[in-house]
C-alpha cells in the first residue's frame, strides 16, 4: 500500500479549532483528519453500501486517547 499526501486550504480559525479538538483527543491534526475521513467513509458505506477496494480505512490512524 502506498501512502499519498494531500494538501488543503483551510481558514486559520478552523485550523486552530481543529488543532484544539485533535489535541483534546490526543492526536496530531493529521491523525485526527484521518479519523474524520474514516468515519465519513464508514457512514457513506452504511447508507450506500461498501465501496470496492482492499484498503482498510482504519490504517494509519492512532487510537483515541481515553481521558
Backbone atoms as SQL, in Angstrom:
CREATE TABLE atoms (id INTEGER PRIMARY KEY, chain TEXT, resi INTEGER, resn TEXT, atom TEXT, x REAL, y REAL, z REAL);
INSERT INTO atoms VALUES
  (1, 'A', 1, 'UNK', 'N', 0.846, -1.173, 0.000),
  (2, 'A', 1, 'UNK', 'CA', 0.000, 0.000, 0.000),
  (3, 'A', 1, 'UNK', 'C', 0.892, 1.237, 0.000),
  (4, 'A', 2, 'UNK', 'N', 0.593, 2.158, -0.877),
  (5, 'A', 2, 'UNK', 'CA', 1.331, 3.414, -0.864),
  (6, 'A', 2, 'UNK', 'C', 0.518, 4.465, -0.132),
  (7, 'A', 3, 'UNK', 'N', 1.209, 5.364, 0.503),
  (8, 'A', 3, 'UNK', 'CA', 0.557, 6.446, 1.240),
  (9, 'A', 3, 'UNK', 'C', 0.760, 7.722, 0.441),
  (10, 'A', 4, 'UNK', 'N', -0.313, 8.422, 0.198),
  (11, 'A', 4, 'UNK', 'CA', -0.264, 9.659, -0.585),
  (12, 'A', 4, 'UNK', 'C', -0.401, 10.859, 0.335),
  (13, 'A', 5, 'UNK', 'N', 0.088, 11.982, -0.128),
  (14, 'A', 5, 'UNK', 'CA', -0.001, 13.235, 0.604),
  (15, 'A', 5, 'UNK', 'C', -1.021, 14.133, -0.083),
  (16, 'A', 6, 'UNK', 'N', -1.830, 14.839, 0.719),
  (17, 'A', 6, 'UNK', 'CA', -2.836, 15.749, 0.191),
  (18, 'A', 6, 'UNK', 'C', -2.663, 17.096, 0.878),
  (19, 'A', 7, 'UNK', 'N', -2.746, 18.142, 0.099),
  (20, 'A', 7, 'UNK', 'CA', -2.658, 19.492, 0.641),
  (21, 'A', 7, 'UNK', 'C', -4.035, 20.138, 0.568),
  (22, 'A', 8, 'UNK', 'N', -4.439, 20.851, 1.628),
  (23, 'A', 8, 'UNK', 'CA', -5.729, 21.540, 1.609),
  (24, 'A', 8, 'UNK', 'C', -5.546, 22.997, 2.013),
  (25, 'A', 9, 'UNK', 'N', -6.483, 23.814, 1.577),
  (26, 'A', 9, 'UNK', 'CA', -6.525, 25.202, 2.026),
  (27, 'A', 9, 'UNK', 'C', -7.574, 25.266, 3.121),
  (28, 'A', 10, 'UNK', 'N', -7.244, 25.905, 4.237),
  (29, 'A', 10, 'UNK', 'CA', -8.152, 25.949, 5.382),
  (30, 'A', 10, 'UNK', 'C', -7.996, 27.299, 6.086),
  (31, 'A', 11, 'UNK', 'N', -9.109, 27.849, 6.514),
  (32, 'A', 11, 'UNK', 'CA', -9.060, 29.121, 7.235),
  (33, 'A', 11, 'UNK', 'C', -8.308, 28.924, 8.551),
  (34, 'A', 12, 'UNK', 'N', -7.565, 29.945, 8.951),
  (35, 'A', 12, 'UNK', 'CA', -6.734, 29.850, 10.153),
  (36, 'A', 12, 'UNK', 'C', -7.552, 29.497, 11.386),
  (37, 'A', 13, 'UNK', 'N', -8.710, 30.143, 11.563),
  (38, 'A', 13, 'UNK', 'CA', -9.539, 29.862, 12.740),
  (39, 'A', 13, 'UNK', 'C', -10.005, 28.404, 12.751),
  (40, 'A', 14, 'UNK', 'N', -10.384, 27.886, 11.584),
  (41, 'A', 14, 'UNK', 'CA', -10.821, 26.498, 11.510),
  (42, 'A', 14, 'UNK', 'C', -9.669, 25.556, 11.846),
  (43, 'A', 15, 'UNK', 'N', -8.467, 25.865, 11.368),
  (44, 'A', 15, 'UNK', 'CA', -7.295, 25.050, 11.671),
  (45, 'A', 15, 'UNK', 'C', -6.990, 25.069, 13.162),
  (46, 'A', 16, 'UNK', 'N', -7.101, 26.238, 13.780),
  (47, 'A', 16, 'UNK', 'CA', -6.861, 26.339, 15.223),
  (48, 'A', 16, 'UNK', 'C', -7.873, 25.502, 16.002),
  (49, 'A', 17, 'UNK', 'N', -9.133, 25.553, 15.590),
  (50, 'A', 17, 'UNK', 'CA', -10.162, 24.757, 16.268),
  (51, 'A', 17, 'UNK', 'C', -9.942, 23.266, 16.049),
  (52, 'A', 18, 'UNK', 'N', -9.541, 22.901, 14.831),
  (53, 'A', 18, 'UNK', 'CA', -9.240, 21.503, 14.541),
  (54, 'A', 18, 'UNK', 'C', -8.070, 21.024, 15.391),
  (55, 'A', 19, 'UNK', 'N', -7.056, 21.865, 15.537),
  (56, 'A', 19, 'UNK', 'CA', -5.904, 21.520, 16.375),
  (57, 'A', 19, 'UNK', 'C', -6.323, 21.340, 17.830),
  (58, 'A', 20, 'UNK', 'N', -7.236, 22.181, 18.302),
  (59, 'A', 20, 'UNK', 'CA', -7.727, 22.082, 19.677),
  (60, 'A', 20, 'UNK', 'C', -8.413, 20.732, 19.902),
  (61, 'A', 21, 'UNK', 'N', -9.317, 20.375, 18.973),
  (62, 'A', 21, 'UNK', 'CA', -10.051, 19.105, 19.098),
  (63, 'A', 21, 'UNK', 'C', -9.092, 17.927, 18.994),
  (64, 'A', 22, 'UNK', 'N', -8.163, 17.989, 18.040),
  (65, 'A', 22, 'UNK', 'CA', -7.195, 16.907, 17.869),
  (66, 'A', 22, 'UNK', 'C', -6.372, 16.717, 19.140),
  (67, 'A', 23, 'UNK', 'N', -5.918, 17.818, 19.718),
  (68, 'A', 23, 'UNK', 'CA', -5.138, 17.749, 20.952),
  (69, 'A', 23, 'UNK', 'C', -5.956, 17.159, 22.087),
  (70, 'A', 24, 'UNK', 'N', -7.206, 17.566, 22.186),
  (71, 'A', 24, 'UNK', 'CA', -8.101, 17.035, 23.227),
  (72, 'A', 24, 'UNK', 'C', -8.247, 15.523, 23.086),
  (73, 'A', 25, 'UNK', 'N', -8.302, 15.054, 21.845),
  (74, 'A', 25, 'UNK', 'CA', -8.438, 13.620, 21.577),
  (75, 'A', 25, 'UNK', 'C', -7.098, 12.882, 21.644),
  (76, 'A', 26, 'UNK', 'N', -6.013, 13.624, 21.865),
  (77, 'A', 26, 'UNK', 'CA', -4.694, 13.003, 21.968),
  (78, 'A', 26, 'UNK', 'C', -4.098, 12.633, 20.620),
  (79, 'A', 27, 'UNK', 'N', -4.464, 13.382, 19.597),
  (80, 'A', 27, 'UNK', 'CA', -3.985, 13.080, 18.259),
  (81, 'A', 27, 'UNK', 'C', -3.283, 14.289, 17.655),
  (82, 'A', 28, 'UNK', 'N', -2.504, 14.014, 16.623),
  (83, 'A', 28, 'UNK', 'CA', -1.988, 15.095, 15.784),
  (84, 'A', 28, 'UNK', 'C', -3.138, 15.536, 14.875),
  (85, 'A', 29, 'UNK', 'N', -2.980, 16.685, 14.242),
  (86, 'A', 29, 'UNK', 'CA', -4.004, 17.138, 13.297),
  (87, 'A', 29, 'UNK', 'C', -4.138, 16.112, 12.172),
  (88, 'A', 30, 'UNK', 'N', -3.029, 15.619, 11.663),
  (89, 'A', 30, 'UNK', 'CA', -3.062, 14.636, 10.582),
  (90, 'A', 30, 'UNK', 'C', -3.838, 13.388, 10.989),
  (91, 'A', 31, 'UNK', 'N', -3.540, 12.848, 12.158),
  (92, 'A', 31, 'UNK', 'CA', -4.236, 11.652, 12.623),
  (93, 'A', 31, 'UNK', 'C', -5.721, 11.924, 12.837),
  (94, 'A', 32, 'UNK', 'N', -6.040, 13.114, 13.337),
  (95, 'A', 32, 'UNK', 'CA', -7.441, 13.449, 13.562),
  (96, 'A', 32, 'UNK', 'C', -8.201, 13.556, 12.240),
  (97, 'A', 33, 'UNK', 'N', -7.576, 14.142, 11.238),
  (98, 'A', 33, 'UNK', 'CA', -8.211, 14.229, 9.923),
  (99, 'A', 33, 'UNK', 'C', -8.457, 12.832, 9.368),
  (100, 'A', 34, 'UNK', 'N', -7.524, 11.919, 9.565),
  (101, 'A', 34, 'UNK', 'CA', -7.717, 10.544, 9.112),
  (102, 'A', 34, 'UNK', 'C', -8.890, 9.885, 9.837),
  (103, 'A', 35, 'UNK', 'N', -9.051, 10.172, 11.127),
  (104, 'A', 35, 'UNK', 'CA', -10.197, 9.651, 11.876),
  (105, 'A', 35, 'UNK', 'C', -11.496, 10.181, 11.271),
  (106, 'A', 36, 'UNK', 'N', -11.545, 11.471, 10.982),
  (107, 'A', 36, 'UNK', 'CA', -12.744, 12.073, 10.396),
  (108, 'A', 36, 'UNK', 'C', -13.049, 11.470, 9.031),
  (109, 'A', 37, 'UNK', 'N', -12.028, 11.251, 8.231),
  (110, 'A', 37, 'UNK', 'CA', -12.221, 10.632, 6.916),
  (111, 'A', 37, 'UNK', 'C', -12.740, 9.211, 7.083),
  (112, 'A', 38, 'UNK', 'N', -12.136, 8.457, 7.994),
  (113, 'A', 38, 'UNK', 'CA', -12.577, 7.077, 8.239),
  (114, 'A', 38, 'UNK', 'C', -14.044, 7.043, 8.650),
  (115, 'A', 39, 'UNK', 'N', -14.443, 7.940, 9.555),
  (116, 'A', 39, 'UNK', 'CA', -15.838, 7.988, 9.999),
  (117, 'A', 39, 'UNK', 'C', -16.774, 8.355, 8.847),
  (118, 'A', 40, 'UNK', 'N', -16.321, 9.258, 7.970),
  (119, 'A', 40, 'UNK', 'CA', -17.136, 9.653, 6.820),
  (120, 'A', 40, 'UNK', 'C', -17.323, 8.490, 5.851),
  (121, 'A', 41, 'UNK', 'N', -16.257, 7.754, 5.584),
  (122, 'A', 41, 'UNK', 'CA', -16.350, 6.591, 4.701),
  (123, 'A', 41, 'UNK', 'C', -17.278, 5.546, 5.308),
  (124, 'A', 42, 'UNK', 'N', -17.138, 5.294, 6.596),
  (125, 'A', 42, 'UNK', 'CA', -17.986, 4.314, 7.281),
  (126, 'A', 42, 'UNK', 'C', -19.462, 4.708, 7.178),
  (127, 'A', 43, 'UNK', 'N', -19.775, 5.986, 7.390),
  (128, 'A', 43, 'UNK', 'CA', -21.162, 6.469, 7.291),
  (129, 'A', 43, 'UNK', 'C', -21.681, 6.325, 5.864),
  (130, 'A', 44, 'UNK', 'N', -20.844, 6.656, 4.889),
  (131, 'A', 44, 'UNK', 'CA', -21.236, 6.529, 3.488),
  (132, 'A', 44, 'UNK', 'C', -21.562, 5.076, 3.160),
  (133, 'A', 45, 'UNK', 'N', -20.656, 4.175, 3.551),
  (134, 'A', 45, 'UNK', 'CA', -20.856, 2.760, 3.245),
  (135, 'A', 45, 'UNK', 'C', -22.073, 2.194, 3.972),
  (136, 'A', 46, 'UNK', 'N', -22.360, 2.694, 5.144),
  (137, 'A', 46, 'UNK', 'CA', -23.550, 2.238, 5.877),
  (138, 'A', 46, 'UNK', 'C', -24.815, 2.610, 5.108),
  (139, 'A', 47, 'UNK', 'N', -24.824, 3.791, 4.514),
  (140, 'A', 47, 'UNK', 'CA', -26.012, 4.259, 3.791),
  (141, 'A', 47, 'UNK', 'C', -26.103, 3.713, 2.367),
  (142, 'A', 48, 'UNK', 'N', -24.965, 3.625, 1.676),
  (143, 'A', 48, 'UNK', 'CA', -24.991, 3.299, 0.252),
  (144, 'A', 48, 'UNK', 'C', -24.355, 1.960, -0.107),
  (145, 'A', 49, 'UNK', 'N', -23.761, 1.284, 0.843),
  (146, 'A', 49, 'UNK', 'CA', -23.107, 0.016, 0.562),
  (147, 'A', 49, 'UNK', 'C', -21.596, 0.167, 0.487),
  (148, 'A', 50, 'UNK', 'N', -20.944, -0.963, 0.650),
  (149, 'A', 50, 'UNK', 'CA', -19.481, -0.968, 0.705),
  (150, 'A', 50, 'UNK', 'C', -18.857, -0.517, -0.612),
  (151, 'A', 51, 'UNK', 'N', -17.826, 0.296, -0.510),
  (152, 'A', 51, 'UNK', 'CA', -17.052, 0.739, -1.667),
  (153, 'A', 51, 'UNK', 'C', -16.029, -0.350, -1.957),
  (154, 'A', 52, 'UNK', 'N', -15.938, -0.770, -3.210),
  (155, 'A', 52, 'UNK', 'CA', -14.969, -1.800, -3.581),
  (156, 'A', 52, 'UNK', 'C', -13.547, -1.318, -3.319),
  (157, 'A', 53, 'UNK', 'N', -12.727, -2.206, -2.818),
  (158, 'A', 53, 'UNK', 'CA', -11.326, -1.880, -2.564),
  (159, 'A', 53, 'UNK', 'C', -10.787, -2.727, -1.433),
  (160, 'A', 54, 'UNK', 'N', -9.482, -2.723, -1.307),
  (161, 'A', 54, 'UNK', 'CA', -8.837, -3.548, -0.294),
  (162, 'A', 54, 'UNK', 'C', -8.265, -2.732, 0.851),
  (163, 'A', 55, 'UNK', 'N', -8.355, -1.402, 0.778),
  (164, 'A', 55, 'UNK', 'CA', -7.779, -0.555, 1.814),
  (165, 'A', 55, 'UNK', 'C', -8.724, -0.489, 2.999),
  (166, 'A', 56, 'UNK', 'N', -8.188, -0.724, 4.170),
  (167, 'A', 56, 'UNK', 'CA', -8.951, -0.598, 5.407),
  (168, 'A', 56, 'UNK', 'C', -8.846, 0.846, 5.867),
  (169, 'A', 57, 'UNK', 'N', -9.979, 1.574, 5.959),
  (170, 'A', 57, 'UNK', 'CA', -9.904, 2.987, 6.349),
  (171, 'A', 57, 'UNK', 'C', -9.252, 3.231, 7.707),
  (172, 'A', 58, 'UNK', 'N', -9.138, 2.210, 8.543),
  (173, 'A', 58, 'UNK', 'CA', -8.546, 2.378, 9.869),
  (174, 'A', 58, 'UNK', 'C', -7.021, 2.416, 9.834),
  (175, 'A', 59, 'UNK', 'N', -6.422, 2.131, 8.692),
  (176, 'A', 59, 'UNK', 'CA', -4.962, 2.132, 8.583),
  (177, 'A', 59, 'UNK', 'C', -4.434, 3.549, 8.794),
  (178, 'A', 60, 'UNK', 'N', -3.311, 3.654, 9.479),
  (179, 'A', 60, 'UNK', 'CA', -2.637, 4.932, 9.733),
  (180, 'A', 60, 'UNK', 'C', -3.403, 5.850, 10.679),
  (181, 'A', 61, 'UNK', 'N', -4.219, 5.303, 11.515),
  (182, 'A', 61, 'UNK', 'CA', -4.967, 6.121, 12.463),
  (183, 'A', 61, 'UNK', 'C', -4.612, 5.679, 13.870),
  (184, 'A', 62, 'UNK', 'N', -4.131, 6.619, 14.647),
  (185, 'A', 62, 'UNK', 'CA', -3.800, 6.312, 16.036),
  (186, 'A', 62, 'UNK', 'C', -5.083, 6.127, 16.826),
  (187, 'A', 63, 'UNK', 'N', -5.101, 5.235, 17.807),
  (188, 'A', 63, 'UNK', 'CA', -6.304, 5.060, 18.615),
  (189, 'A', 63, 'UNK', 'C', -6.602, 6.296, 19.452),
  (190, 'A', 64, 'UNK', 'N', -7.857, 6.477, 19.779),
  (191, 'A', 64, 'UNK', 'CA', -8.287, 7.596, 20.593),
  (192, 'A', 64, 'UNK', 'C', -7.694, 7.484, 21.999),
  (193, 'A', 65, 'UNK', 'N', -7.230, 8.595, 22.531),
  (194, 'A', 65, 'UNK', 'CA', -6.733, 8.616, 23.900),
  (195, 'A', 65, 'UNK', 'C', -7.937, 8.762, 24.825),
  (196, 'A', 66, 'UNK', 'N', -8.078, 7.868, 25.750),
  (197, 'A', 66, 'UNK', 'CA', -9.189, 7.931, 26.703),
  (198, 'A', 66, 'UNK', 'C', -8.784, 8.777, 27.897),
  (199, 'A', 67, 'UNK', 'N', -9.641, 9.723, 28.243),
  (200, 'A', 67, 'UNK', 'CA', -9.347, 10.610, 29.366),
  (201, 'A', 67, 'UNK', 'C', -10.171, 10.215, 30.562);
